[in-house]
Amino acid sequence: MMSKQTLRYAIFVLGLITGVVHLIVLPLSGYEWLLMPLNGLGFLVLTGVVFFNPAFLSAQRKLIIYLFMGYTLVTIIGYFVMNSAPFADPIGIFTKVVEVLLIIALWLYRDN
């Protein structure tokens, strides 16, 4: 089992990767939807809240973690709804793998 600190850093790195891909990489790759940068900002904010655990939100920590898992799951589902098979986009597949790992890390971190 990973330590709480290791999971925290994993969440930070995975959330940062996903946030940067949605905020910067996808818009530079031709995705001009407003949704992508907003989604990226959401990932960065939720990553920061979980990683830094501000005192005024500490009582809501578990709720925030579940919210972050749900947010990530909706992003994964959205990818498959908005794109068509065979889903061969390397950036998209890489990001979905990172997002699945993020959900796993959040799940393991929730009770620590």
N, C-alpha and C positions, 0 to 999 in steps of 0.2 A: 504494500500500500504506500502511495506517495504521501509525503508530509504535507501539512497544510501550506507551508511556505512554497514548496515545489508546485503545488496545484495553483497557488496564487500567481506565481510567475508564469505558469503555463497559460492561465486565463489571460494574463496581461499580453503575452506574446501572440497568442491565437486571436484575441480580440483586436489587437493592434494590426495584425496582418489583414484581417477581414475588413476592419474600418478603412485602412489605407487603400485596399483594393477597390472598395466601393466609392470612396471619396475622391481618389486621384486616378488610379489605374484605369478603371472602366470609363470614366469620362474622357480620358486621354486616348482610349482605344476606340472612341466613336460612339459610346453610349451617352447620349446627350439628355437623357431623362433626368428630370429633377429628382426623381425617386432614388437614384443611385447615390448621389452625394448626401441626401438626407438620411438614407440607410447607413451610409458610412459614418455620419455624425452620430447617429444613434448607437452604433457599435462602439465608437470611441468614448461616448459619454457613459454608457453602461460599463465598459471596461474600466474606466477611471473610477466609477463609483464602487465597483467590486474590489478593485485593487487597492485604492486608497482608503476605503471604508470610513467616510467622514462621520464624525461623532453624531451629528444631527440625524443621520440615517441609519445608525448602527442597530436600532431596534427593529428596523425593517429589512435587515440584511437578507434573511431567508426569502422574503417576498421579492426582493430585488433580484436575487439569483434565479428564482422561478420565472420572473418576468424576462430576464436575460435569456434563459433557455427557450422560452416561448417566442421571443423576438427572433432568435436564431433559427428556430424551427420554421417560422413563417417565411423567413428569408430563403431557406432551403426549398420549401414548397413553392414559393414564388418563382424561383429559378426554373423549376420543372414545368410550371404552368405557363410561364411567359416564353419559354423556348421549346423547340420541337426536337424530337428524337432525331438523330442518335446521340445528342448531347456531347458532341466531340470538341467543344470549346475548351482548350486547355486551362485558360484562366478560370472559367466557370467551374470545371471539375476540381481543380486545385482548391479553389475557395470553398466548395462544398465539403471537401475532405477536411479542410481546416475548421469549418463550422461544425461538422460532426464531432471532431476532436474537442472543440470548445464546449459543446453540450455535455460530452462525457466528463470533461474537467470540472465544469460547473456542477454536475450531478455529484461527483465525488467530493467536491468542496462544500456542498450545501450544509452538511452536518458537522463540519470541522469547526 
